Amino acid sequence: MSSQGRSAGPSHRAVELGVTLAIALFGIIVIVGSVKAGINWGAEGPRAGFFPFYVGLFIVASSAMNFRNTLREDDGGLFAEWTQLRQVMSVVVPTAIYVGALPFTGLYLASMIFIAWFMRWLGKYGWLTVAVVAIGMPVVTYLIFERWFMVPLPKGPVEEWLGL
Amino acid sequence: MEELANLFHGFAVALQPFNIMVMLLGIVLGVIIGVLPGLGGANGVAILLPLTFSMPPTSAIIMLSCIYWGALFGGAITSILFNIPGEPWSVATTFDGYPMAQQGKAGEALTAAFTSSFVGALFAVMMITVVAPLVASFALQFGPAEKFAVYFLAFCSFVGLSKEPPFKTVAAMMIGFALAAVGLDSITGQLRLTFGITELLNGFDFLIAVIGLFGIGEILLTMEEGLSFRGGNAKINLRVVLHTWKEMPAYWLTSLRSCLIGCWMGITPAGATPASFMSYGIAKRLSRRGKNFGHGEIEGVVAPETAAHAAGTAALLPMLSLGVPGSPTAAVLLGGLLIWGLQPGPMLFVEQKEFVWGLIASMYLGNLAGLLVVLTCVPIFAAILRVPFSIIAPLILVLCAIGAYSVHSSTFDVVMMLVFGVLGYLFKKCGYPLAPLVLAIVLGDKAEEAFRQSLLGSQGSLAVFFANGLVGTIMVLGLVALFWSAINQGWSRLRGAAA
């Protein structure tokens, strides 16, 4: 796919090594936490940290093997092109804002703005289409989840003001 | 014969009007989930799980399992019409299905795919009907050591049989075990691995992990590829269906072989995706028309579809009878059992007869209903795919957020979902398998409990796992599965040296 020559981006090997290191770090955290909880035998048998301690050891050991294997097999491939990563980030960043705003605005308002932004910015739709989908989807969600299946969803000041 | 009576009772349960309604609803939702990118069987079921909280458990499992059948059917539609596999297990279907569609034989390909799916599922359900009660009654005698041995076998098969590098599978699996351990220790009641963060007191819920890893991760992958759909129209009429059905008996041998491969791969946690590839590969090698494979051969659609559906269905056998799910979706269903207050495992067959047999009966009916729905409504489902991704994507993301929130009514879970989503994207790109991670989160607590109880009984000696013939055999099988690729290599090297 990326044989055009103009493609640039982080190498697959660098990203994979980074992921492996992160996993190993996670394993070390697990080991530390297990030692804190106690990894030896107590009055009631193996203590709470016993099992996760070995799990942590396995994570570190297998990460070491993965690190070695990744170092050996370098095909010089790209992880992804920068333009592709920009596409991915154009979803991750707004979703992160959406998720962060949820507790304050409630689900419905945040979803409307999120859908509208996505369609307008990335899809370049007319305002009418945007409005129909962005308002329609939360309304349908409200009916299905809260009315028919009685699953409460997070609400914010707007819903309170409307008395829903 | 008691089973037969139970099965008929199960049909009576499944045929109640409310259950038929949720069955059809489940199938339609499932097909939509199967067609849409980013909404797979596992996370589709996970998102819709909260909808079932207020239902009786039997209706709930019927709806969720029907979503699963629908997703299995739906994957074939996009593979054949658009050359885009909606699900990983329908990748092999694109090899011959898409060329057939390009030659104007989309109707034949779709009919063949749906019918094969149905045949595969039917075969697997019959196998479950006969085998599951036997396995369950056998498993009733299991002590903690045997239970741990079964988990051991399941996880070892993952390492040995998956096509991902074994150390990556181990790493992914162990991450799952570690996440499962976070929070309250179920045996001592002690807190662990929370590092003083109150949100971690309850640990990580695997449903959040499933929605993030499979749902959000998949969307990110799709965004990276910059997806645009192009594809032909789907037209199925009765004449095409009947014509194709007349041709299909000629492939009975392929079909039977694919059923067996599928059942085997489904019970061992290899899953539907490798089953479909394996079945396709073997059919290509053995068929007289093998050279035509890849250019629109109907047998090349029959083989993978039969195997994938058989495997997907057979994955429920160990879930029902042992409490060990054979696939991520089966794991989500198992999580559902826990939420509805049922204890998965062999006791289900004793204590919850109506539930178990209602589910098994609904598998027969659900797959029949699924076949009829997809055969009649293909154009509608295909039209869904023409809705541009920039509309679908935010809707799916919002749905994922709703699903993640409603599991525990916690906004922290929604944050975790996004974290798992980014993790899923990175893992998938780096070749770490996600299924063992999810299964380890689900089974982590139970495996640990069985392990510690066994050790408690033996005063800490590992010999307890080889103490009698039964547990020893399961452990040895596990070790064989673990080192399967090494054994295989050694064997072929030996043969090479001898020749």
Interface residues (C-beta under 8 A of the other chain):
Chain A: H12 V15 E16 V19 I23 F26 G27 I29 V30 G33 S34 K36 A37 G38 W41 G42 E44 G45 P46 R47 A48 G49 F50 F51 P52 V55 G56 F58 I59 S62 S63 M65 N66 N69 F79 A80 Q84 L85 Q87 V88 S90 V91 V92 T95 A96 Y98 V99 G100 L102 P103 L107 S111 F114 I115 F118 M119 L122 G123 Y125 V133 M137 P138 T141 I144 F145 F149 M150 V151 P152 L153 P154
Chain B: P50 L51 F53 S54 P165 F167 K168 V170 A171 M174 I175 F177 A178 A181 D185 I187 T188 Q190 L191 R192 L193 T194 F195 I216 I219 L220 M223 E224 E225 G226 P388 S390 I391 A393 P394 L395 L397 V398 A401 I402 Y405 S406 S409 T411 V414 V415 M417 L418 G421 V422 Y425 L426 F427 K429 C430 G431 Y432 E448 F451 R452 L455 L456 G460
